Amino acid sequence: MLHRRGVRVDYRRLTGDEDSASPEAPPAVAAPAAAPRPAAAAKPAKRQLARKTTKKKPKKKRRRETYSGYIYKILKDINPDKGISQKAMQVMDDLVRDLFTRIAAAAKTAMDSTGQATMTTRDIQTGVKLVLGNTELEKHALSTAHKAVSRFVTA
């Protein structure tokens, strides 16, 4: 029989049950006694490293791009006497952002269907038509965009 440390041990001889052990069996070998463990030596004290005292810079807030400045300018162009609350501005900002992502996604689909690698004004116009449908808002958006692009090209 093998002991857990790999030493052959006949447990019957160790327990005193000698008559059941065969005469040809080699004499029992006792497992080597484990060496006594020395008393736990005290760990040497860790050196205290001198920490540099540097002032931590305050974390910058992540800047979120908004359309609030543009919305405010349009509001003042339409009606200079009126203002807008912060919550209403946030709603308007979310609306513009949502429309922008929808139009961009529709324009990308139009671009992919033509097999082009560059998004053109024609793709954007198609996206606007798909998202806004055949409404007054769609017609106004397309005419304003056409006017802005032509002004940009001539300047």
C-alpha positions, 0 to 999 in steps of 0.5 A: 500500500502506498502512503500519500507521500509515496512511501510503501507502508503495510498498515496491518503491521503498524496496527499490530495485526501481524498474523494476517500479514504474509511472511514474504512481505517486506518489513513495514516502513514507517512514514518519515516523520515530518520535520518540526516546523520552526516557530513562525519567524516575525516578518521584517517590517516593510519599509514605509515609502515616502509618498510624494504629495502631489495635488490630484487634478479634479476630474473634468466632466465629460463635455456633452455636445448639445444643440441648445445654442442653435435652438436658442438662436432660432427662438430669438430669431422667431420671437425675441421676447420669449425665453425657454426653460432648461427642461424644455431646452433639454426636450428640444435637444433630445428631439433634435438629436433623435431626428439627426440620428434617424436621418443619418441612419436612413442616409447611410442605408441610401448610401449603402444601396448605391454602393458609394463610400461617401455620403452625399447631399442626395443621400441626406435628402433621401434620408430626410424624405424617409424620416419626415415623410411627405409633410410641410416640415420635410419640404421646409427642411429640404429647401433650407438645406438646399439654400445653405448648401448653395450659400456654402458652395458660392462662399 
